Amino acid sequence: MPCCDLKCGLITGTVLGALIAVLGGILIPVGNTLIENTVHTETVLENGTLAFDTWTSVDTPMYRQFWLFDVQNPDDVLSQGAKPVLVQKGPYTYRTRFIPKTNITFTDNYTVSFVLPLGAIFEPSMSVGTEEDVFTSLNLAVAGVYSLLNHTLANWLIQSSGSTLFQNRTVKELLWGYKDPMLGSTLGVFYPYNDTIDGPYTVFTGKDDINKVATIESWAGEPSLSYWNDTYCNKINGTDGSSFHPFLNKKEPLYFFSPDICRYFQTLKKIYITVSTKNISPVFNIDNDNKLLLSLPHFLYGSNDLHQGVIGLNPNFDEHSIFLDVEPITGFTLRFAKRLQVNMLYGPSDSIVILNKIKDYTVFPILWVNETAVLDDETADMFKKELISRMDLLEGFQIGLIVVGLVLFASCLIGLIVVCTKPSNNKFL
């Protein structure tokens, strides 16, 4: 090949390699823009988007696992004022959120309203026993009147009905309700639940502002709560925890609202986070008129007074903390575990005869619940196909252009230098 032709070819290859590498570099911000636009489009809550399909689907199984505490020494507690000795048994598992959202209605102000039907189906294969397993637990009615009524009146109700501080109830009765002989009404830690509704909710679609997507505007027809004597606590803040806005900053706090306890949580440090509630909070169950106290299971992060009130609790961070696992690009929650313990208070009383021997106020753990879900394989595959695979393909194309361009540029440049530095009388074979 003539020298001038070889030089021209090498020069052409060098320029072409440089152009290809530059093109790959230019495509990085262009590609990022395409990715951002795609993610924004797919995370808006409107018909046809990945977010809407996931939001309306009930394919991802959600479970509530219950661990109940069984009192081993009820007679000693009443006759001697002994500390309750508790043994935990569980899980008793129920599938929830298997009924799709109803009354989905879009409005002109970029919001969508819906109602969430509630129900629970017992899952024997995921449970340690049956719903008919019997536990010795705190009498909900007795603990309720202790906290809410004059003790003289409470004592009359207790004695006239033959009630005592503890009762034997099945798992099904404690969770979903039983006819209480003292009050003559149905009581249960989660009564009523089955065949009821949660909401209505109104949330932002994110169409006008993607940073507001899935954020709750109102719940049960109100923009704030009225259960608490504090404006801050009465706020309805954040999403329901199933998703957040895309492109999350890992230092950005996230907020999610829990209707079960009528409060919102704030994440602590990062996207893959653990949410902790370090103090128990009083909540009134309006339907049962019982005063409930909520904490993390086994009083995790609780004070010494809480731990010393009963025997048999073993708080463990891995088992008893709340966590969300959120994919930061889309804001989708991949898995979560919301863990809370339900407690009630009892203590000494001169007027209530059955409590005459009780020495100290006791926050008594009735049960704790782990509400959990993991993104199912079908939704995960759809998520990967619609977003992640596109992003990987575009990123691979960008890197490929840059690598090919740089290799071509470097090899041709080296060849050109070698050709130009050889003596002119050399012949190329």
N, C-alpha and C positions, 0 to 999 in steps of 0.2 A: 504494500500500500504506500503511495507517495506520502512524503512527510507532511505536506500541507493538508492532504486529506485526513491524515491521522490527527493532526492538530485541530482541524476543524471539527472532527468527530468528538474529540475529547472536550473541546470548548463547548460544543453543543450539549454534551452529556453533563458537564459541570453546571451550565446554566439551567438545564432541564431539572437536574437534581435539586438545585437551589430553589427553583420555582415550586417543585413538588413539596419540598420540606416547608417552604413558606406557606403554601396552600394548606398543608396539614396544620400549621400553627394558626392560620387565619380561621380554620374551621373550629378551633377550640372554643372561642367565644361564641361563634355562630351556633356550634353544637350545644353549648350550654344554654343558649337562648331557646333553641328548639326543645331541649329537655325540659327547661323551666315552663315553657308554654304548654308542652304535653302534660306535665304533672299538674299544672294549674287547671287545665281543661278536664283532666280525669278525676280531680279531687273535689270539683264543684258538685253539690248535691242537686242534680237535675237528671231527668230521664236520659238513659243511655250512657252515663259515665260509670267508670269503675267504682267510684265512691258510692254512687247511688245504688248500684247493684249489690255491693257489699252491705250497705246500710239497711236495705230492705230485706236481705236474705236472712233466713233462719238456719242455714246449713251449718254454720259454726256452732257446735254444741256448747251450751253454757250450763254449768252445774253449780249447785249449792251443796256443799258438804258440811254436815253438822257433827260436832263432837259434844256430847252431853256429859255433865258431871253428876256422878252418883254419890250420895251421902252415905258413908259407911257407919257413922255413929250418931244417928238422929236422937236416940234416947239420951245419950250423954250430953249432947248439946242442950237439951231442954232441962234435964235434971241437975246438971252440974255446971252448965255454962261453958262446956268444953268447946274448943275450936272445931269446926266441921272438918272431917277428914274426907277428902274428895278423891274419886277415881274417875278418870276420863275414859269414855268409850266412844269410838267412832272410826271411820266416818259413816254416817247415814246419808246417802247421796240421792239428790233429786235433780232431774233435768228441768231447767227453767228456760224462759225466753224461746220457746218452741212455737209460739203463735206469732205470725207476722204483725208488724205495725198496721194499724187501721186508721181510716179517716185521714189519709195523707192528702193534705191540701196546700197547694202553693199560693202565695199571695204576691201582690205587686211590689211589696217592699223588700224583696229578696229574702223572704223567710218561708219556711214550710212547717205546717202543724201536723201533729199526729197523736194517736193514742196507743199506748202499749198494753195489750191484754196480758194478764198475769196468770200463771198456772205452774204447778209443780208435779212431776211424775217421778215416783219412787223408782230407783235403779238398784234392784237387789244384787246384781253382779258386781256393783261398785260399793257395796255396803258390807259392814261387819255383821249385821243381823237383820231383823225384820222391823217393820214399823210397830209391831206389837211388843217389842222388848220393853220391859218395865224399869223405870228409874225412880229412885227416891230423891226428890228434888224439892226446892223451896216452894212453898204454897204461894202462888202468884197473888191470890186474893188477900191473904193475910199480910204479905209484905206490902201490898198496895194500900190497904187501909191503915197500916202502921205509918206510912209516909204521908198520907193524904187526909186522914180523919182525926178528930179528937180521940184520944186513947180510951176514954171511958165509953164512947160510942163504939169504937172499934172492938173493945173487949166484949161488949154486949152482942155484937154481930158474930164474933168468933165463938163465944160460948153457946149462943142460941143455935148455932149450926153444927156444933161439935167439931169445929175445924181446929187444926193445929199448925205448927210452923212448917212442917214438912208433909209431903204427900207422895203417894205412889201413882205415877202416871206413865202411860206408854209414850213412845217416841212420837207417834202420830198425834196424841192428845196434847202433849207439850208444845209441839210445833204449830199445829193447825187448828186446835181448839177443842174444848170440852165444856160441858155444862157445870159451872161451879155451884156447889150447894149453898154457899154462904151468900153470894150475890145474886144467884138465880139467873145469871147471864153467861154467855159463852166467853171463855178466856182462852188465850193461847199466845205464845210469844210472837207468832206471825199471823195471828187471826185479826181480820180476815185477809186472805191472800188469794186462794184459788177462785177463779171466775170473777176477779175484780180487775180494775184497770189502773194503770199508772199514767198520770198526765191530766189533761192534754199538755203536750210540749209544743213550744214554738222555738225553732232554731234557725239560725242564719244559713242560707245556702252557700254563701261565699261567692256568688256570681258577681257582685259589685266590689267585694273586698275579700280576697281569698284568706286573709288573716283572721276573718271572723267565721269561717266555715265551721258548721256544727256547734257553734257557741249558742248556748241556751239564752233566748230572749225572755221567755216566761215559762213557768211551770204551774200547772193547775190553774191557769188563767191569770196568774199574778207574776209581776216582774221581780218580786222579792217575797221573803217569808215573813211570818208573824209569830213564829214559835218561840223566838228568843228575845230577851230584853236587851238586845244589842244590835245596832244597825249593821255592824260588820258581820256578825254571825248570821244575820237575816239575808245577806246577799245570796243571789243565785249566780254563781260565778263559774265560767268555763263550760266545757262540753260534758257529755255523759261518760267520758273516759274511753270510748271506743275508737275515737279518732281525734286528731288535732290538725291545726293548719300545716301545710307542707313547708319544707325547708326550715326545719326547726333549728334554732341555735341551742347547742348543748348546754349553755349556761342560762338559758331562758327558763323561768319558772312556768310550769303548766298547772292549770286549774281544772278540776273536774267535780261535778256535783253528784252527790249520792242521795236519792230520794228516800232511801231506807232510814237514814238518820237525819234527813233534812239539814244537811250541812255540805259545804264544799271543802275539798282538800286542795292543798298546794304542794306540788313536787318540790324536792329539796335542792338537788344539786345538778342533775344532768338528765339526759334523755332516758338512759337506762337507769331508772331511779327506784328508790324505795321511799314510800310515803309513810311517815310515822306520826301517830297521834300520841303524845306523851302524857296526856291527862285524860281521865275519864270525863265525859260530858253528859249532863242530864238531858234526857229526852222524854217527853210525854207521849205515850201511845194513846191518842185521843179516843180510839174506839174502845179500849179496855179500861181507861182511866187508871192505869198502873204507871207508877213512876219507874222508869228504866234508866240504868246507867250503862253507858257504852265505853268500852276500852279496847285495846288490842288484846288478843288472846293471852291467857295466863298472866295478865297485867304486865305485859312487856313494856318496859320504860316506866312502870308505875312506881309509886312511892313505897317505902318500907311498910307503912301502915297497911296498905292494900295486901301486900304479900304475907304479912304476919297475921292477917285476919282468918286465913284458912290454911289447911295443910294439904299438900299434894300437887301444887302448881309448879311447873318447870318451864319458865319462859325461854324461848329459843328464837333467835333472830331469823334464821332460815325458815322456820316453820310458822312463825307468828307475825311476821311483818307484812306490810302491804307493798306490792310492786306493780309497775307497769313496764312493759317492754315495747317501746315505740320505735318504729322505723322513721328516722329523722327526715328523709327526703319527701316522703308522701304524708307523714304524720299519722299513718295507720298504726293502731295498736295491734301488735302481733300476738301478745299473750298478756294476761294480767291475773292477779290474785288479790281480791279484796277480802281482808280478814278482820272480823270484828267479834267482840265478845259481849254478850248481853248479861247484865248483872242487876240485882235489886238489893236494896238496903234493908236491914233489920237491926235492932239493937235493944238495949235494956228499956224496961217500962215498969213503973210501979202500978199502973192502972190495968195493963194487959197481963192477965194471970199467967198465961203460958210463957211469957217473956220475963217473969220475975227473977229467974236464975241467970239470965243472959248478962254477961259482964261488960261486953264492949260492942260498939257499933261495928257491923260487919257488912262489907260490900260483897255479896254472895254471887259467885259465877254460876249461871244457869246452864249456859252453853256458849260455844263459839262457832262461827260459820266462816267457811272459805268459799267465796263466790269466784269461780275461775272459768277461763275460756282460753283456748289456743286456736289460732287461725287454722281452719281445716285445709286438707291437701288440695281440694278443688279450688278454693279461693286463693290459696298460695300460688298454685300453678297459673291461675288467671292473672294474678298480680304480677308474677314473673314474666308471663307472656306479653302483657299489655305495656308494662313499664320497664322492668329491669332488663329484659332482653333487648329492647330498643336502645336503652342507654348503653348497654354493653356493646352492641353492634356499632353504634356511632362512635363510642370511645375506641373500639378496635380499629375502625376505619381511619380515625384521626391518627392514632399511633402508627398504623401501617404506612400512611402517607409520609409521615415524618421520618420513619426509619428507612423506607425505600429511598426517599429523597436524599437523606444524609449519606446513605451508603453509595448511591450513584454519584452524588456530588464529591465525596471524598475520594472514591476510586478514580474518577475521571480527572480530578484535580491532581492527584498523585501521578497519574499517567502523563498528564500534560507537563508537569514539572520535570519528570524523567526525560520526556522527549525533548523539551526545550534545553536541557542541560547537556545533552549528548553532543559530541563533535559533529559538525555539519557534514563531514565526509563519510560518516557511518551510514551503512545501508540497513534498511529494515527488511528482514526476511519474512 
